[in-house]
Amino acid sequence: MQISEKRNALVGDMYAYVSNIVTYAIKQKRKLIIWGCGKGGAFLTHLVCDIDGRIPVAYYIDEYITVPCGNIQPDIYRSSFLQYINLKEYIILLTIWEDAGVEKQLAALGCEKNKDYFDIRSEIGGSYLEYLAKRDSKIDFSYVTKEERPDLYSGEYYESKPFDHSSIDRVFEEIKTLPCEKSFMDIGCGKGQILLMAAMSEMVKVGGIEWNTEIAETCKSNMRKLNVCAEIIAGDATAYKDIDGYSIFFLYNPFGEEAVRKVIQNILASREKRNRDIFLVYGNPFYHRAIMEDGNVQLYRQVKVDLYDPLLNIYKVGE
């Protein structure tokens, strides 16, 4: 994957940290084991295999993975696996929280920190968002749920839930291939996590709209701290129609079915005012049928990603 200047400025040190470990493993002629098959493990796999790309991951360790009989995945083991392999042939990368017990277990096996194993989660986090928050504690991409703040979210407006999966780069690699202007708007942008990724992926213009004014202010603050140029609107996406300057619209399940219908009608009306190629990118596309009700919207592409619903739908809006 090509590393843009903006991406390098924001997360280049993260890439360099992982690259140095891979270089060390290659020089030592050792293979890699990732401990943890959750989001942190998936993200580290992406950094090692997709971003760096020089060596694969040999095995995974996870105490909580249950593999159904008849569908064995031999590269995933419990930690007892370490008792009967030659650990000098491997370097272990930890991606789990609260790993003091794990480090004690590794020490008992004769493993030395920063030589035989590395605490990746503590050093760089388990996502781009965690890494940036580690660099600056004033950056806030934390979840805000309806249960925690019912005063902020009600009706068809959902919580602010950061998109911090390993597939985020895959999503934007798909977006960059769309045959349209690279002007990007996140509808329901929350605290700005997708706007950050849009800037890292060289979108020419970046904007977002957020229903809740408090969350929108946090988004503006995050963008300022990260030096990301983005137009942030605090407003109702179902009523906001000043969108003629954008050609790619992103939804990460920010609200319910009726709101989705209204947003589609706003986008279609915008196309009538300024004729252009428009695409809608929809993560967790629960209201696919509502989008397809209008004959002027077609499903353009489906991409398999590691979201709650493992499909990302991309729609062409208009003829």
Rosetta blueprint (number, residue, H / E / L):
1 M L
2 Q L
3 I L
4 S L
5 E H
6 K H
7 R H
8 N H
9 A H
10 L H
11 V H
12 G H
13 D H
14 M H
15 Y H
16 A H
17 Y H
18 V H
19 S H
20 N H
21 I H
22 V H
23 T H
24 Y H
25 A H
26 I H
27 K H
28 Q H
29 K L
30 R L
31 K E
32 L E
33 I E
34 I E
35 W E
36 G L
37 C L
38 G L
39 K H
40 G H
41 G H
42 A H
43 F H
44 L H
45 T H
46 H H
47 L H
48 V H
49 C H
50 D H
51 I H
52 D H
53 G L
54 R L
55 I L
56 P L
57 V E
58 A E
59 Y E
60 Y E
61 I E
62 D L
63 E L
64 Y L
65 I L
66 T L
67 V L
68 P L
69 C L
70 G L
71 N L
72 I L
73 Q L
74 P L
75 D L
76 I E
77 Y E
78 R L
79 S H
80 S H
81 F H
82 L H
83 Q H
84 Y H
85 I L
86 N L
87 L H
88 K H
89 E H
90 Y E
91 I E
92 I E
93 L E
94 L E
95 T L
96 I L
97 W L
98 E L
99 D L
100 A H
101 G H
102 V H
103 E H
104 K H
105 Q H
106 L H
107 A H
108 A H
109 L L
110 G L
111 C L
112 E L
113 K E
114 N L
115 K L
116 D L
117 Y E
118 F E
119 D E
120 I H
121 R H
122 S H
123 E H
124 I H
125 G L
126 G L
127 S L
128 Y H
129 L H
130 E H
131 Y H
132 L H
133 A H
134 K H
135 R H
136 D L
137 S L
138 K L
139 I L
140 D L
141 F L
142 S L
143 Y L
144 V E
145 T L
146 K L
147 E L
148 E L
149 R L
150 P L
151 D L
152 L L
153 Y L
154 S L
155 G L
156 E L
157 Y E
158 Y L
159 E L
160 S E
161 K L
162 P L
163 F L
164 D L
165 H L
166 S L
167 S L
168 I H
169 D H
170 R H
171 V H
172 F H
173 E H
174 E H
175 I H
176 K H
177 T L
178 L L
179 P L
180 C L
181 E L
182 K L
183 S E
184 F E
185 M E
186 D E
187 I E
188 G L
189 C L
190 G L
191 K L
192 G L
193 Q H
194 I H
195 L H
196 L H
197 M H
198 A H
199 A H
200 M H
201 S L
202 E L
203 M L
204 V L
205 K E
206 V E
207 G E
208 G E
209 I E
210 E E
211 W L
212 N L
213 T H
214 E H
215 I H
216 A H
217 E H
218 T H
219 C H
220 K H
221 S H
222 N H
223 M H
224 R H
225 K H
226 L L
227 N L
228 V L
229 C L
230 A L
231 E E
232 I E
233 I E
234 A E
235 G L
236 D L
237 A L
238 T L
239 A L
240 Y L
241 K L
242 D L
243 I L
244 D L
245 G L
246 Y L
247 S L
248 I E
249 F E
250 F E
251 L E
252 Y E
253 N L
254 P L
255 F E
256 G L
257 E H
258 E H
259 A H
260 V H
261 R H
262 K H
263 V H
264 I H
265 Q H
266 N H
267 I H
268 L H
269 A H
270 S H
271 R H
272 E H
273 K H
274 R L
275 N L
276 R L
277 D L
278 I E
279 F E
280 L E
281 V E
282 Y E
283 G E
284 N L
285 P L
286 F L
287 Y L
288 H H
289 R H
290 A H
291 I H
292 M H
293 E L
294 D L
295 G L
296 N L
297 V E
298 Q E
299 L E
300 Y E
301 R E
302 Q E
303 V E
304 K E
305 V L
306 D L
307 L L
308 Y L
309 D L
310 P L
311 L E
312 L E
313 N E
314 I E
315 Y E
316 K E
317 V E
318 G L
319 E L
